Amino acid sequence: MFYEPVRDRLIRYAQVNTQSDPLSREVPTTRCQCDLAHLLQDELVRIGAGNVRLDESTCVLCADIPASAGQEQAEAFGLVVHMDTSPDAPGAPVRPWVLSGYDGGDIVLNAEKDIVMRPSDFPSLKDYIGQDLVLTDGQTLLGGDDKAGIASVMTFAEHLLSHPEIKHGLICLAFTPDEEVGGLARDLDLASFGAKVAYTLDGDHSGWYMDETFNASQAVLSVAGRSVHTGTAKGIMVNAADIAAAFTAMLPEDERPQTTSGREGFYHVISIEGTCERAVVRMIIRDHDAERFRAREDFIRDCAGKLQARYGADRVSLEIKGQYRNMKEILDRKPYLIERLIKAISAVGLTPRSEPFRGGTDGSALSWRGLPCPNLSAGYENAHGRFEYVPIQSMEKNVEILLKLAEEFAL
């Protein structure tokens, strides 16, 4: 029933470049994201959504699906999806195509450039044998993260707006920029959003949901050195690069992303820039447990303190900024949000599955801002890379899940 609408929407949205930029200080970080916002704005008006509003300055698009007759007092809920795509792989020009009835074998994405996706490299392919996959030509990412989520939300909205007999309360929609570079829906005005609870649609694997994420912060260690000629350096030179290396050497080797899993936290050095005169170490700190997370931040402060004691506080400085917190602390106060989501997933014939997410979502930040917001997987696979794909049937199922979720919120 929803096959063609979700397929056509994903293909159409994927061809709009919306790659965000982690180095930009503009809002949004790239103006091309507004191209998709304008497209979605026009589409929402066309399908009859209410209160369609686009903030041109922040590129946040919102709209409502008004409550059906007699459901005006039902609890409203929101759906939040992000429009940007990851900067981790080439983002344009995206050339999507559909492989019908996947047979379980290797997939030639680009014969001319010998780009092949193999199940031996990407085992998740085996879960989608017989299904129809939206793919790229292997030269860019697809952008199913999160345009698969957008396609499902827009198809869901169109169905409800064209079927007034379906009982549902007010449903508030938000399309936000810059999730991939830490935007975390910061410019979504919760006072005017219209719902007090919501769900994001993001993540891989059909039928999965998230109610637990990392606590997260970013640390920047800055070192000011003193450079002189190496021939007369004794007792005078202070090598900033050496001090930065000493800092990273303090980090436990078995507490890195590549050595941890599940609920195990980590320290991750993102980049090191250094000369004798100046060095900067950028890193992230992650843990699911709030107490252990605070202990990790304190450990980094202690490491910096030892260097300050040796070289001087004027030479070594540390800045730690919070990024997001574990949504579970908030969601545990409203257990019905997960209970209703599990019922909706089960009702469409899928087995609800979840595990602690080793990352964060817009919902992490939104939950702590006062909008409790668990996450439903958007159904894409291999995100942030050239081998990304989206099973069309996964998007279909998400439309069905959202319809069942609307039933759960109805009176």
C-alpha positions in Angstrom: 0.0 0.0 0.0 2.8 2.4 0.9 5.5 0.9 -1.3 5.5 3.4 -4.2 5.0 6.5 -2.0 8.0 5.7 0.2 10.2 4.6 -2.6 9.5 7.6 -4.8 9.9 10.0 -1.9 13.3 8.5 -0.8 14.6 8.7 -4.4 13.4 12.2 -4.8 14.8 13.4 -1.4 18.1 11.6 -1.8 18.9 13.6 -5.0 18.8 16.9 -3.0 22.2 17.5 -1.5 21.8 18.3 2.2 25.3 17.4 3.5 26.1 19.3 6.7 29.5 20.8 7.5 31.3 20.2 10.9 33.7 23.1 10.3 31.0 25.7 9.5 29.9 28.2 12.1 26.8 29.2 10.1 23.2 28.3 11.0 22.4 25.9 9.4 26.0 24.8 8.6 25.1 24.5 4.9 22.3 26.4 3.1 21.6 23.5 0.8 19.7 21.9 3.6 17.1 24.6 3.1 16.5 23.3 -0.5 15.0 20.1 1.0 13.1 22.2 3.6 11.5 24.2 0.9 10.6 21.0 -1.0 9.0 19.5 2.1 7.2 22.7 2.9 5.5 22.8 -0.5 4.7 19.1 -0.2 3.2 19.5 3.3 1.0 22.3 2.0 -0.1 20.2 -0.9 -1.1 17.2 1.1 -3.1 19.4 3.5 -1.0 19.7 6.6 -1.8 22.4 9.1 0.2 25.2 10.5 3.1 24.7 8.1 5.9 27.0 9.1 9.6 27.3 8.0 12.0 29.4 10.0 14.3 30.6 7.2 17.0 31.7 9.6 17.4 28.2 11.3 16.0 25.9 8.6 13.6 24.3 11.0 10.4 23.2 9.4 7.3 22.3 11.4 3.7 21.3 10.6 0.7 19.7 12.2 -1.6 16.8 11.4 -4.8 18.1 13.1 -6.7 15.8 15.4 -9.6 13.9 13.8 -13.1 14.6 14.8 -13.7 13.7 18.5 -10.0 13.3 19.2 -9.2 16.9 20.1 -8.5 15.9 23.8 -6.2 13.0 22.9 -2.6 13.5 24.0 -0.6 15.0 21.1 2.7 13.5 20.1 5.5 14.6 17.8 7.7 13.1 15.1 11.2 14.6 14.6 13.5 13.8 11.7 16.6 15.4 10.4 17.3 16.7 6.9 21.1 16.7 6.7 23.3 13.9 5.6 26.7 12.9 6.9 29.9 14.6 5.9 31.8 11.3 6.4 31.4 10.3 2.7 30.8 12.2 -0.6 27.2 13.5 -0.5 26.5 14.5 -4.1 25.5 13.8 -6.8 23.5 10.9 -5.4 22.3 8.5 -8.1 19.8 6.2 -6.4 18.5 3.0 -8.0 16.4 0.1 -7.0 17.4 -3.6 -6.9 14.2 -5.7 -6.9 14.1 -9.0 -5.2 17.6 -9.1 -3.7 18.9 -12.7 -4.1 21.5 -12.7 -1.3 24.6 -12.4 -3.6 27.1 -9.7 -4.3 25.7 -6.4 -5.6 27.5 -4.6 -8.4 27.0 -0.9 -7.6 29.2 0.4 -10.3 30.6 -2.0 -13.0 32.8 0.7 -14.6 34.6 1.4 -11.3 34.3 -2.1 -10.0 32.5 -1.1 -6.9 30.8 -4.2 -5.4 28.9 -4.6 -2.1 29.4 -8.2 -0.7 27.5 -9.9 2.1 30.8 -11.1 3.4 31.6 -7.5 4.1 28.1 -6.4 5.1 26.3 -9.3 6.8 23.1 -7.3 7.3 22.3 -7.9 3.6 21.3 -11.4 4.5 18.4 -10.1 6.5 16.8 -8.6 3.4 16.9 -11.4 0.9 13.8 -11.1 -1.3 13.3 -7.4 -0.5 13.8 -4.4 -2.8 16.8 -2.2 -2.0 17.4 1.4 -2.8 21.1 1.8 -3.5 23.7 4.2 -4.9 26.3 3.9 -7.6 28.9 3.5 -5.0 30.4 7.0 -5.4 28.3 8.7 -2.7 26.3 7.9 0.4 22.6 7.5 -0.2 21.2 9.7 2.5 18.8 7.2 3.9 20.1 8.6 7.2 17.7 10.3 7.6 15.7 10.6 4.4 14.3 7.2 4.9 12.8 8.5 8.1 11.5 11.6 6.3 9.9 9.4 3.5 8.1 7.4 6.1 6.9 10.4 8.1 5.6 12.2 4.9 3.8 9.1 3.7 2.3 8.6 7.1 1.1 12.3 7.1 -0.4 12.1 3.7 -2.3 8.9 4.6 -3.8 10.4 7.7 -4.7 13.7 6.0 -6.5 11.9 3.2 -8.3 9.5 5.6 -10.2 11.6 8.1 -12.0 8.5 9.4 -8.9 7.3 11.1 -9.0 8.3 14.8 -5.9 10.2 16.0 -5.0 13.1 18.1 -2.9 16.1 17.2 0.4 15.0 15.6 3.2 17.5 15.4 6.0 17.2 12.8 9.5 18.7 12.8 12.3 18.5 10.2 15.6 19.8 11.6 19.1 20.5 10.2 22.6 19.6 11.3 22.0 16.4 13.3 25.1 14.8 11.8 27.3 17.6 13.1 25.9 17.9 16.6 23.0 20.2 15.9 20.7 18.0 18.0 17.5 20.0 17.1 18.7 22.9 19.2 16.7 25.4 17.2 13.4 23.6 17.5 11.1 25.8 19.5 9.5 23.5 22.0 7.1 26.2 23.3 5.4 26.4 19.9 5.9 22.8 18.8 2.5 21.7 20.1 3.4 18.3 21.6 4.9 17.5 25.0 6.3 14.1 23.9 7.7 12.9 20.6 9.6 10.2 18.8 12.6 10.6 16.4 13.0 8.3 13.4 16.7 7.6 12.9 19.0 4.6 13.0 19.4 1.2 11.2 17.7 -2.2 11.4 13.9 -2.5 10.9 11.9 -2.8 14.0 14.5 -1.6 16.4 14.0 1.2 18.9 16.3 3.2 21.2 15.6 4.4 24.7 19.2 4.5 26.0 22.1 6.5 24.6 25.5 7.6 25.8 26.2 10.6 28.0 28.6 12.6 25.9 31.1 15.5 26.2 33.9 16.9 24.1 37.3 17.9 25.5 39.9 20.1 24.0 43.4 20.2 25.5 45.4 23.2 24.3 49.2 23.5 24.8 51.4 26.6 24.4 55.0 25.7 23.9 58.3 27.6 23.5 60.4 27.1 20.4 64.1 27.8 20.1 66.9 26.4 18.0 67.5 22.7 18.8 71.2 23.4 19.2 70.5 25.7 22.2 67.2 24.1 23.4 68.3 22.6 26.7 66.5 24.0 29.6 64.6 26.5 27.3 62.5 24.6 24.8 59.0 23.5 25.8 57.7 21.2 23.1 53.9 21.4 22.8 53.7 18.4 20.6 55.5 16.3 23.2 53.1 17.5 25.9 50.1 16.6 23.7 51.6 13.1 23.1 52.1 12.7 26.9 48.4 13.5 27.4 47.2 10.9 24.9 49.5 8.3 26.4 47.7 8.7 29.7 44.4 7.4 28.2 43.7 3.7 29.0 44.4 1.6 25.9 41.5 -0.8 26.7 38.9 2.1 27.0 38.8 3.2 23.3 36.0 2.7 20.8 37.9 -0.1 19.1 38.2 -2.1 22.3 34.7 -1.6 23.9 31.1 -2.6 23.2 27.7 -2.7 24.8 27.5 -0.3 27.8 31.3 0.1 28.1 32.3 3.7 27.8 35.4 5.1 26.2 37.8 8.0 25.4 38.3 8.8 21.8 40.9 11.1 20.4 39.4 12.7 17.3 42.4 14.8 16.2 45.9 16.0 17.2 47.4 19.1 15.7 50.9 19.9 16.9 54.1 21.8 16.5 56.7 22.8 19.0 55.0 26.1 19.7 51.4 24.9 19.8 49.3 21.7 20.1 45.7 20.9 20.3 44.1 17.5 21.2 40.4 17.1 20.5 38.6 14.2 22.0 35.2 12.8 23.0 34.1 11.2 26.3 31.3 8.6 26.4 29.5 6.4 28.9 26.0 5.2 29.5 26.2 5.4 33.3 26.0 9.0 34.6 28.3 8.3 37.6 30.9 6.6 35.5 30.6 9.4 32.9 31.4 12.1 35.5 34.3 10.0 36.7 35.6 9.9 33.1 35.4 13.7 32.9 37.2 14.0 36.2 39.9 11.6 35.0 40.6 13.8 32.0 40.8 16.9 34.3 43.2 15.0 36.5 45.4 14.2 33.4 45.5 17.8 32.4 46.2 18.8 36.0 49.3 16.7 36.1 50.6 18.3 33.0 49.8 21.8 34.4 51.7 20.9 37.6 54.7 20.0 35.5 54.6 22.6 32.8 52.5 25.4 34.3 48.8 26.3 34.1 49.6 29.0 31.6 50.9 26.4 29.1 48.2 23.7 29.4 44.5 24.4 29.4 41.5 22.1 29.2 37.9 22.8 28.1 35.2 20.2 28.5 31.8 20.9 26.9 28.7 18.7 27.3 27.1 17.4 24.1 24.1 15.3 25.2 23.0 13.0 28.0 21.5 9.6 28.2 17.8 9.9 27.3 16.9 6.9 29.5 17.0 8.9 32.7 14.1 11.0 31.3 12.3 8.2 29.4 12.1 6.0 32.5 9.7 8.7 34.0 7.3 8.1 31.1 7.3 4.4 30.5 4.2 4.5 28.4 6.2 6.0 25.5 8.2 2.8 25.1 5.2 0.5 25.9 3.1 2.1 23.1 6.0 1.9 20.7 6.6 -1.7 21.4 2.9 -2.5 20.9 3.0 -0.6 17.5 6.1 -2.5 16.3 4.6 -5.8 17.4 1.3 -5.0 15.7 2.8 -4.9 12.3 4.5 -8.3 12.6 8.0 -7.3 13.6 9.8 -8.3 16.8 10.7 -5.2 18.8 14.4 -5.1 19.5 16.6 -2.6 21.4 20.1 -2.3 22.8 22.0 0.6 24.4 22.9 2.9 21.5 26.6 3.7 21.4 26.0 7.3 20.3 23.3 9.9 20.6 20.2 11.1 18.8 18.3 14.4 18.5 16.0 12.7 21.1 18.9 12.7 23.6 19.1 16.4 23.7 15.3 17.0 23.2 14.5 14.7 26.2 16.7 16.7 28.5 15.2 20.0 27.1 11.8 18.8 28.2 10.5 16.8 25.2 10.8 13.1 26.1 11.7 11.5 22.8 12.6 7.8 22.2 13.8 6.7 18.8 12.3 4.4 16.2 14.8 3.1 13.6 14.4 4.6 10.1 15.4 1.3 8.6 18.5 2.2 6.7 21.7 0.2 6.7 25.4 1.0 6.3 24.9 4.7 7.0 27.6 7.4 6.4 29.2 5.5 3.6 29.2 4.6 -0.1 27.5 1.2 0.7 24.5 2.6 2.4 21.1 1.1 1.3 17.5 1.2 2.3 15.0 -1.7 2.0 11.8 -0.3 0.7 9.8 -2.7 2.8 11.5 -1.3 6.0 10.1 2.2 5.1 6.7 0.6 4.5 6.7 -1.0 7.9 7.6 2.3 9.5 4.5 3.9 8.0 2.5 1.0 9.4 4.2 1.4 12.8 3.4 5.1 12.9 -0.2 4.4 12.1 -0.4 2.0 15.0 1.3 4.5 17.2 -1.3 7.1 16.3 -4.0 4.5 17.4 -2.2 4.0 20.7 -2.5 7.7 21.4 -6.1 8.1 20.4 -8.9 8.1 22.9 
